[in-house]
């Protein structure tokens, strides 16, 4: 059965990623960058000031009275909870192992354009969001596909179909990228770093032991306690753990890079040299083409920051923000932190530590993509290196599971209604155990496929609605940066537009705060 699943998955994966996915992904990123006049560069100071620079402002970090909203900082942390996961450690290691150091360069390229793809998704998410029967904000690709297309000649039914397809693929992806692959990496790394012979000796099948089951059950129970509380509980957990885990990982990483300071130049040299090498001899396998290098960089970049998937929009749309562009800027910052900062640091840890030969790409004997990061940390911290990585991966992957439980539930809600969400949450929680019992390669391959499938309808939506993004962005820049007295573009729904515009006129930038 597994052989059949793998064969079908490989065929779909190749079509989605190699045939059309990469062209669509980078094309959308270039388009959104051009129509916003390279906003991520030309307004760098403004979006940095409006995001990390405003982190201690009450209107950004304070919790809201509105039960259907969370603060801007909580929405960022929840989105980062879903994006900062195994892709930032194991994903970077896999990109280097199979796509050469040059794949890191293409991760940067994907992130640069992905900033504006993510910006556009979040702008559209806020602009087309609406409230459900329980008073919660609902937004995401399915909503801007359905409602953004309905007034466009000949596209009404197309938008509805794409919205359903996106929601179906997002539900499936929540079990892949947001569940199985994350739990799989938790189990593999914890088992390696904290061996318990009594559990490891009881083999169930293949490499799967009783330890897998125990770890899977522990993660499942911990996740259930938080998921059952809904978005508010997930957001409260995320805003406390995300800053801590990022800082913890960066401190450990900077120590490794500092110890191997002399190799930093060689690491960057390998990244740029292999990025443009048509035929690279990497890892001892002559014939890794530029196409392979680019594909690995883009696939792992998207796995890491999710720009283009339309996933994080579903939590950004719950923000208490009124201005669509303000939430769009948090989307830029999200990709910047996830890939430009965290993934780059991981890459430097691996490439400066000596676990990979920078000329040939050959890894030290006995290492694989799954153990590269642990070996890099162990080169300085000894046995506690692998334990440190296991702890970081546990935190990263666990928060990703929580974030994706929300994405999947919102997609399921769109398909089957609010009452059906409880059933989804139960199935999602129970499926956690399956990730602990799967082999690593299957979990990752299936996740890649689901990512690509949900990416396609979302990117079609962003392209079709790109002029709306341009108009909203221009409206914001004209009002906020050029001081023009014009009517704001806030919502596609007249009632919400009028209500929120009145709040802006009264000097209120956010929905009710505590």
Steps between C-alpha positions, in 0.01 A plus 500: 500500500777743595673440166183601314457810717862600443472452122183712474643764730823523297306555178279772650793660679703525179209654310413748775851616582718447194248548218298803615553573870836677496409718202169598659663565839784722383278664237247604764778629725645712218154629405408605855842658546462706182140616560586616854811678366740270690330587829724266701801712401366851436304504827737282704521750785124546512408131520775432754376790714139383461582143605794427730538872572148517643509176696459671838214724388171423672306489173734230367554270798191551720230234491162587356153505654361368173481121538546463126830688489854463628772765524739570213788358703299187578413455132870531411604251769229254398603532135867458597397203715378335182791610279801469733513124516709210379552683170732744676730225627438166328375671183814710464715192564310305231538787252876504556533120487299449179514838327849618602589814696377694197140414588528749789543782248176397330328486838597866536365579155174324582482695827571839337210466259302296752490802730271677255301186423433466872428872523244471220336194654454680831373819338239299313423296811410810704320668210269204430459362853160469667360366829347157556197412713713499815632851438849387397681655205537261207748575225741323272553398141160330479325826583688724259468233231124476544410862569782666307409313181121527522476846340746422223347403169510126441694426820228467764470121474874462445566680828254280687661183364852622580389593852371146560816346352721721715305406813520129419874518435553712815324238713723230347808720543416550866550127547826512300710812558308584817484161663672185369833651388532711816426215740725270298799731552419544869507124552816436295702770675377435853570126461851574376581760766332337799523121448296274730616142434197340665270670248736480202545123529130431448482506119153518345605495132802622303662781698182577692521418871286544810687829553328638188159417644574652841635823351209521258250464785676766710497753213137413423385559858692828535359625170146400594511712816574812294308429177174441687515860626484642148691791346512710819681225691733425207580873466563539875738203493673620182571853622678358805700217341592639154729788614664267753570217255634730225735675742612166647581359157680817389720510812609140450556560129706816551729309735565237229555764232725699734718198575529433124530867403789432261273283280228760443659628179531146365136429587372801306740416219350150471147644502564741212733268305258206499191714438610559140691180430325320215657164587598477864684213662333516838486222751707287265218484242618660178216647298293705744365753254408863554135392464541265796672768707228757428221248564638398838553863602148602403327190640674527835456878500125462458492216754672738742323835453179383323487815284273415208312222677229734629518329839608772744230732362247298698649617830608847385136561408409462868714801590342799672652724231278720281739591218569210256849632420598507867436126523673455165816647652489237775497246216822651361659486844390139547686383187800719586540343846425146389728468198740794476591475869424155648570285190819693421626449854430125474684483168805679645503266800514198268739645241752647747514204738690264270232232477486563125799543266438839336678399179347158438189501720598166650360463852699348783470123508181375658308825455184564301273796441307399814809522724695789342374771736548282810856418392576869446389589853670194647830614348506775764261391776572126492211274596294804603518626144262236370284546809484874441387442140244244617356749751490779239342269244243388754399861572511604134306198374248495785401863446469428129250225577297747706504768230399260226217360710345847466565517124343161446200582719428825312520317167275225634258764628480654153411162351265359762398780737592612851345203682713249309828650629492298825509178299798624300692591816444151641625332181796740472604427857469123456703515176801627694583143594529405131790742453687319775458169315595610146838497334659842455514505120131417454389769746708769327409397144127502574534840670675645194219376275220643715688832522517522124135405451368775732752748361361489144142627558628755750755647260241514223289707738785736587580552130138569400452738795841664469348826382292511819822459701659781297207735562484427874877546537499826301205623706690431823825660379314808375316544831760396757829595337403780261230658716221501240142540627327213323253226601678189637462156340429266792242240404318362197184481716322841505378469861847412633661769281271769643541384860880471487547820298309686772738356761803612301353848466456505879865406543441134592747272323397167652190305598401525871787438743495380860 
